[in-house]
Amino acid sequence: MSFEIVNSPDRIAEKLRSAIGSALPDAEVSVRFAGPGHFELRVVSEAFRGRSRVEQQRLVLAAVGPLMSGESPAVHAIDRLETLLPAS
C-alpha cells in the first residue's frame, strides 16, 4: 500500500517555489525546511530593484500568503526571508 503525504516538507517547499515563481517569474528561490510548518526562504529577483527591503519582502509574503491562511495552513511561519538582487 502506498501513501501520498499531501503536506510533506518537500511538497510544501515546491508549493512555495511555485507561488513565488508565479508572482516573480524571474525569481531564483531556495526553500529550507526549519521545522513543522516553518520555512526559510532566499529569493533572488530583478523585480526587487529600486524597492526597499520591506517592499521586497512584502512581494514575497503576498505570494505565499495563501499557503499561510485558512483553518489548517501548510505554512505556519516564514522564519527567515532573504531577498536579493541578481549578481551583475
C-alpha distances in whole Angstrom, upper triangle without the diagonal:
4,7,10,13,16,19,18,21,21,20,23,25,25,26,29,30,29,31,34,34,35,38,39,38,40,38,37,34,33,30,30,27,30,27,25,27,29,30,33,34,37,38,41,42,46,45,46,50,53,50,51,48,47,47,45,42,43,42,38,38,38,36,33,34,32,29,31,32,31,29,26,27,25,28,30,33,34,35,37,38,40,42,44,46,45,47,51
4,7,10,13,15,15,18,17,16,19,21,21,22,25,26,26,28,30,30,31,34,35,34,36,34,33,30,29,26,26,24,26,25,22,24,26,27,30,31,33,34,37,38,42,42,43,46,49,47,47,44,44,43,41,39,39,38,35,34,35,32,29,31,29,26,28,29,28,27,24,24,22,25,27,30,31,32,34,35,37,38,40,42,41,44,47
4,6,9,12,11,15,15,14,16,19,18,19,22,23,23,25,28,28,29,31,33,32,34,32,31,28,27,24,24,21,24,22,19,20,23,24,27,28,31,32,35,36,40,39,40,43,46,44,44,41,40,40,38,36,36,35,32,31,32,29,26,28,25,22,24,25,24,23,20,21,18,21,24,26,27,29,31,32,34,36,38,40,39,42,45
4,6,9,9,12,12,10,13,16,15,15,19,20,19,21,24,24,25,28,29,29,30,29,27,25,24,21,21,19,21,20,17,18,21,21,24,25,27,28,31,33,36,35,36,40,43,40,41,38,37,37,35,32,32,31,28,28,28,25,23,24,22,19,21,22,22,21,18,18,15,18,21,23,24,26,28,29,31,32,34,37,36,39,42
4,6,6,9,10,8,10,13,13,14,16,18,18,20,22,23,24,26,28,28,29,27,26,23,21,18,18,16,18,16,14,14,17,18,21,22,25,26,29,31,34,34,34,38,40,38,38,35,34,34,32,30,30,29,26,25,26,23,20,22,20,16,18,20,19,18,15,15,12,15,17,20,21,23,25,26,28,30,32,35,34,37,40
4,6,9,10,7,8,12,12,11,14,16,16,17,20,21,21,23,25,25,27,25,24,21,20,18,18,16,18,16,14,13,16,17,20,21,24,24,28,29,32,31,32,36,38,36,36,33,32,32,30,27,27,26,23,22,23,20,17,19,16,13,15,17,16,16,12,12,9,13,16,18,19,22,24,24,27,28,31,33,33,36,39
4,6,8,6,6,9,10,10,12,14,15,15,18,19,20,22,23,24,26,23,22,19,18,15,15,12,14,13,10,9,12,13,16,18,21,22,25,27,30,29,30,33,36,33,33,30,29,29,27,24,24,24,21,19,20,18,15,16,14,11,13,14,14,14,11,10,6,9,12,15,16,18,20,21,24,25,28,30,31,33,37
4,5,5,6,9,10,11,12,14,15,17,18,20,21,23,24,24,26,23,22,18,17,13,13,10,13,11,9,10,12,12,15,17,20,21,25,27,30,30,30,33,36,33,33,30,30,30,27,25,26,25,21,21,22,20,17,18,17,13,15,17,18,17,14,13,9,11,13,15,16,18,19,21,23,25,27,30,30,32,36
4,5,5,6,9,10,10,12,14,15,16,18,20,21,22,23,24,21,19,15,13,10,9,6,9,9,8,8,9,9,12,13,16,18,21,24,27,27,27,30,33,31,30,27,27,27,25,22,23,23,19,18,20,18,15,17,17,13,14,17,18,18,15,13,9,10,12,13,13,15,16,17,19,21,24,27,27,29,33
4,5,5,6,9,10,11,12,14,15,16,18,20,21,21,22,19,17,14,12,9,9,8,12,12,12,11,12,11,13,14,16,17,20,22,26,26,26,30,32,30,30,27,27,28,25,22,24,23,19,19,21,18,15,18,18,14,16,19,20,21,17,15,11,12,15,16,15,17,17,18,20,21,23,25,25,27,31
4,5,5,6,9,10,11,12,14,15,17,19,20,20,21,19,18,15,14,11,12,11,14,14,13,12,13,12,15,15,17,18,21,23,26,26,26,30,33,30,31,28,28,27,25,23,23,22,18,18,20,17,14,16,15,12,15,17,18,19,15,13,10,11,15,16,16,18,19,19,21,22,24,26,26,29,32
4,5,5,6,9,10,10,12,14,15,17,18,19,20,18,17,13,12,9,10,9,12,12,11,9,10,9,12,12,15,16,19,21,25,24,24,28,30,28,28,25,24,24,22,19,20,19,15,15,16,14,11,13,12,9,11,14,15,16,13,10,7,8,11,12,12,15,16,16,18,20,22,25,25,28,31
4,5,5,6,9,10,11,12,14,16,16,17,18,15,13,10,9,6,8,8,11,12,12,10,10,8,10,9,12,13,16,18,22,21,22,25,28,26,26,23,23,23,20,18,19,18,14,14,16,13,11,14,14,11,13,16,18,19,16,13,10,9,13,13,11,14,14,14,16,17,19,21,21,24,27
4,5,5,6,9,10,10,12,14,15,15,16,14,13,10,10,8,11,11,15,16,15,14,14,12,13,12,14,14,16,18,21,21,22,25,28,26,27,24,24,24,21,19,20,18,15,16,17,13,11,15,14,11,14,17,19,21,18,15,12,12,16,16,15,17,17,16,18,18,20,22,21,24,27
4,5,5,6,9,10,11,13,14,14,16,14,14,11,12,10,13,13,16,16,15,13,14,12,14,12,15,14,17,18,21,20,21,25,27,25,26,23,23,22,20,18,18,16,13,13,14,11,9,12,10,8,11,14,16,18,15,12,9,10,14,14,14,17,17,16,18,18,21,22,22,26,29
4,5,5,6,8,10,11,12,13,15,12,12,9,9,8,10,11,14,15,15,12,12,9,10,9,11,11,14,15,19,18,18,22,24,22,22,20,19,19,16,14,15,13,10,10,11,8,6,10,10,8,10,13,16,18,16,12,10,9,12,12,11,14,14,12,14,15,17,19,20,23,26
4,6,5,6,9,10,10,10,12,9,9,6,8,7,11,13,16,17,17,15,14,12,12,9,10,9,12,13,16,16,17,20,23,21,22,20,20,19,16,15,16,14,10,12,13,10,9,13,13,11,14,17,19,22,20,16,13,13,16,15,13,16,15,13,14,14,16,17,17,20,23
4,5,5,6,9,10,9,12,10,11,9,11,11,14,16,19,20,20,17,17,15,15,13,14,12,14,14,17,16,18,21,24,22,24,22,22,20,17,17,17,14,12,13,13,9,9,13,12,11,14,17,19,21,20,16,14,14,17,17,16,19,18,16,17,16,18,19,19,22,25
4,5,5,7,9,10,12,11,12,10,13,12,15,16,19,20,19,16,16,14,15,12,14,12,14,14,17,15,16,20,22,20,21,20,19,17,15,14,14,11,9,10,9,6,6,9,9,9,12,14,16,19,18,14,13,12,16,15,14,17,17,15,16,15,18,19,19,23,25
4,5,5,6,8,10,7,9,8,10,11,14,16,18,20,20,17,16,14,13,10,11,8,11,10,13,12,13,16,19,17,18,16,16,15,12,11,12,9,6,9,9,5,7,10,11,11,13,16,19,22,20,17,15,14,17,15,13,16,15,12,13,12,14,15,16,19,22
4,5,5,5,7,6,8,8,11,12,16,18,21,23,23,20,19,16,16,13,12,10,11,10,12,12,14,17,20,18,20,19,19,17,14,14,15,11,10,12,12,9,10,14,14,14,17,19,22,25,23,20,18,17,20,19,17,20,18,15,15,14,15,15,15,19,21
4,6,6,9,9,12,12,15,15,19,21,23,25,24,21,21,19,18,15,16,13,14,12,14,13,15,18,20,19,21,20,20,17,15,15,15,11,11,13,11,8,10,13,13,14,16,18,20,24,23,19,18,18,21,20,18,22,20,18,18,16,17,18,18,22,23
4,6,9,9,12,12,15,16,19,21,23,25,25,22,21,18,18,15,15,12,13,11,12,10,12,15,17,15,17,17,16,14,12,12,11,8,8,10,9,6,9,12,12,14,16,17,20,24,23,20,19,18,20,19,17,20,19,16,16,14,16,16,17,20,22
4,6,5,9,10,14,15,19,21,23,26,26,23,22,19,17,14,13,9,9,7,9,7,9,12,15,14,16,15,16,13,11,12,12,8,8,12,11,9,11,14,16,16,18,20,23,27,26,22,21,19,22,20,18,20,18,15,15,12,13,12,13,17,18
4,6,9,10,14,16,20,22,25,27,27,25,24,21,19,16,15,11,11,8,10,9,12,14,17,17,19,19,20,17,14,16,16,12,12,15,14,11,14,17,18,18,21,23,25,29,28,24,22,21,24,23,20,23,21,18,17,15,15,14,13,17,18
4,7,10,13,16,20,22,25,28,28,26,24,21,19,16,14,10,8,6,7,8,11,12,16,16,18,18,19,17,14,16,17,13,13,16,16,14,16,19,20,21,23,25,28,31,30,26,24,23,26,24,21,23,21,17,16,13,12,11,10,13,15
4,6,10,12,16,19,21,24,25,23,21,17,15,12,10,6,5,5,8,8,10,12,16,15,17,16,17,15,12,13,15,12,10,14,14,12,14,17,19,18,20,23,26,29,27,24,22,20,22,21,17,19,17,14,12,10,10,10,9,13,15
4,7,10,14,17,19,22,24,22,20,16,14,10,8,6,5,7,10,11,12,14,18,17,19,17,19,18,14,14,17,14,12,15,17,14,15,18,20,19,21,24,27,30,28,24,21,20,22,20,17,19,16,13,12,10,10,10,9,12,15
4,7,10,13,16,19,20,18,16,12,10,7,6,5,7,9,12,13,13,16,20,18,19,17,18,17,14,13,15,13,10,13,15,12,12,16,17,16,18,21,24,26,24,21,18,16,19,17,14,15,13,11,10,10,10,12,12,14,18
4,7,10,13,16,17,16,14,10,8,6,5,7,9,12,16,16,16,19,22,21,21,18,19,19,16,15,17,16,12,14,17,15,14,17,19,16,18,21,24,26,24,20,17,15,18,16,13,13,11,10,10,11,12,14,14,16,19
4,7,9,12,14,12,10,7,6,5,7,9,12,15,18,19,18,21,24,22,22,19,19,20,17,15,17,16,12,14,16,14,12,15,17,14,15,19,22,23,20,17,14,12,14,13,10,11,10,10,11,12,14,17,17,19,23
4,6,9,11,11,9,6,5,6,9,12,15,18,22,22,21,24,27,25,24,20,21,22,19,17,19,19,15,16,19,17,14,17,19,16,16,20,22,23,20,17,14,12,14,12,10,10,9,10,12,14,16,19,20,22,25
4,6,8,8,6,5,7,9,12,15,18,21,25,25,24,27,30,27,26,23,23,24,21,19,21,21,17,17,20,18,15,17,18,15,15,18,21,21,18,15,12,10,12,11,10,10,11,12,14,17,20,23,23,25,29
4,7,8,5,5,7,10,13,16,20,23,26,26,25,28,30,27,26,22,22,24,22,19,21,21,18,17,20,19,16,18,19,16,15,19,21,21,18,16,13,11,11,9,9,8,9,12,14,18,20,24,25,27,30
4,6,5,7,10,13,17,20,23,26,30,29,28,31,33,30,29,25,25,26,24,21,23,24,20,19,22,21,17,18,19,16,15,18,20,19,16,14,12,10,10,10,11,10,12,15,18,21,24,27,28,30,34
4,5,8,12,15,18,21,25,27,31,30,29,33,34,31,30,27,26,27,25,22,23,24,20,19,21,20,16,17,17,14,13,16,17,16,12,11,9,8,8,9,11,12,14,17,20,23,26,29,30,32,36
4,7,10,13,17,19,23,25,28,27,26,30,32,29,27,24,23,24,22,19,20,20,17,15,17,17,13,13,14,10,9,12,13,13,10,8,6,5,5,6,9,10,13,15,18,21,24,27,28,31,34
4,7,10,14,16,20,22,26,25,24,27,29,26,25,21,20,22,20,17,18,19,15,14,17,16,13,14,15,12,10,14,16,16,14,11,9,6,6,5,6,6,9,12,15,18,21,24,26,28,32
4,7,10,13,16,19,23,22,21,24,26,24,23,19,19,20,18,14,16,17,13,12,15,14,11,13,15,12,11,15,18,19,16,13,10,8,8,7,5,6,7,9,12,14,17,21,22,24,28
4,7,10,14,16,20,20,18,22,24,21,20,16,16,18,15,13,15,16,12,12,15,15,12,14,17,14,14,17,20,22,19,16,14,11,11,9,6,5,5,6,8,11,14,18,19,21,25
4,6,10,13,16,16,15,18,21,18,18,14,15,16,13,10,13,13,9,10,14,12,11,14,16,14,14,18,21,23,21,17,15,12,13,11,7,8,6,5,6,8,11,14,15,18,21
4,7,10,14,14,13,16,18,17,16,13,14,15,12,10,14,13,10,12,15,14,13,16,19,17,17,21,24,26,24,21,19,16,17,14,11,11,8,6,5,6,8,11,12,14,18
4,6,10,11,10,13,16,14,14,12,14,13,9,9,12,11,8,11,13,12,12,15,18,17,18,21,24,27,25,21,20,17,19,16,13,14,11,8,6,5,6,9,10,13,16
4,7,9,8,10,14,13,14,12,15,14,10,11,14,12,11,14,16,14,15,18,21,20,21,24,28,31,29,25,23,21,23,20,16,17,14,11,8,6,5,5,6,9,12
4,5,6,8,12,11,13,12,14,13,9,11,13,11,10,14,15,14,16,18,21,21,22,25,28,31,30,26,24,22,24,22,18,20,17,13,11,8,7,5,6,10,12
4,5,6,9,10,13,13,15,13,10,13,15,12,13,17,17,16,18,21,23,24,25,27,31,34,33,29,28,26,27,25,22,23,20,16,14,10,8,6,6,10,10
4,6,8,8,11,12,13,10,8,11,12,9,11,14,14,13,16,18,21,22,23,25,28,32,31,27,26,24,26,23,20,22,19,16,14,10,10,8,10,13,14
4,6,5,8,8,10,8,6,9,11,9,10,13,14,14,16,18,21,22,22,25,28,31,31,27,26,23,25,22,19,20,17,13,12,8,7,6,9,12,14
4,6,8,10,12,10,9,12,14,12,14,17,17,18,20,22,25,26,26,28,32,35,35,31,30,27,28,26,22,23,20,17,14,11,9,7,9,12,12
4,7,10,12,10,9,13,14,13,15,18,18,19,22,23,26,27,27,29,33,36,36,32,32,29,30,27,24,25,22,18,16,13,12,10,13,15,15
4,7,8,6,6,10,10,10,13,15,15,16,19,20,23,24,24,26,30,33,32,29,29,26,26,23,20,22,19,15,14,11,11,10,14,16,17
4,5,5,6,9,10,11,13,14,15,17,19,20,23,24,23,25,29,32,32,28,28,25,25,22,19,20,17,14,13,10,11,12,15,17,19
4,5,5,6,9,10,11,12,14,16,17,18,21,22,21,23,27,30,29,26,25,22,22,19,16,16,13,10,9,7,9,11,14,17,19
4,5,5,6,9,10,10,12,14,15,16,19,20,19,21,24,27,27,24,24,20,20,17,15,15,13,11,11,10,12,14,18,20,22
4,5,5,6,9,10,10,13,15,15,18,20,19,21,24,27,27,24,24,21,21,19,16,18,16,12,12,10,12,13,17,20,21
4,5,5,7,9,10,11,13,14,18,18,18,20,24,27,27,23,23,20,20,17,14,16,13,10,9,7,9,10,13,16,18
4,5,5,6,8,10,11,12,15,16,15,17,21,24,23,20,20,16,17,14,11,12,10,7,8,7,10,12,16,19,21
4,5,5,6,8,10,10,13,15,14,16,19,22,22,19,19,16,17,14,12,14,13,10,12,10,13,15,18,21,24
4,6,5,6,9,10,13,14,15,16,20,23,23,19,19,17,18,16,14,16,15,11,12,10,12,14,16,20,22
4,5,5,6,9,11,12,12,15,18,21,21,17,16,14,15,13,10,13,12,9,10,9,12,13,16,19,22
4,5,5,6,9,10,9,12,15,18,18,14,14,11,12,10,9,12,11,9,11,11,15,17,19,23,25
4,6,5,8,10,10,11,15,18,18,15,15,13,14,13,12,15,15,13,15,14,17,18,21,24,26
4,6,7,9,10,12,15,18,18,14,14,12,15,14,12,16,15,13,15,13,16,18,19,23,25
4,6,6,7,9,13,16,15,11,10,9,11,10,9,13,13,12,14,14,17,19,21,24,27
4,5,5,6,10,13,13,10,11,9,10,10,10,14,15,14,16,16,20,22,24,27,30
4,5,5,8,11,11,8,9,9,11,12,13,17,18,17,20,20,23,25,26,30,32
4,6,8,11,9,6,6,6,8,10,11,14,16,15,18,19,22,24,26,29,32
4,7,9,9,5,6,5,6,7,9,13,15,15,18,19,23,25,27,30,33
4,7,8,5,8,8,8,11,13,16,18,18,21,22,26,28,30,33,36
4,6,6,9,10,10,13,16,19,21,22,25,26,29,32,33,37,40
4,6,10,11,11,14,17,20,23,24,27,28,32,35,36,40,42
4,7,9,9,13,16,18,21,22,26,27,30,33,35,38,41
4,5,6,10,12,15,18,18,22,23,27,29,31,34,37
4,7,9,11,14,17,17,20,22,25,28,29,32,35
4,6,8,10,13,14,17,19,22,25,26,29,33
4,7,9,13,14,18,20,23,26,28,31,34
4,6,9,10,14,16,20,23,25,28,31
4,6,7,10,13,16,20,22,24,28
4,7,10,13,17,20,22,25,28
4,7,10,13,17,19,21,24
4,6,10,14,16,18,21
4,7,10,13,15,18
4,7,10,12,15
4,7,9,12
4,6,9
4,6
4
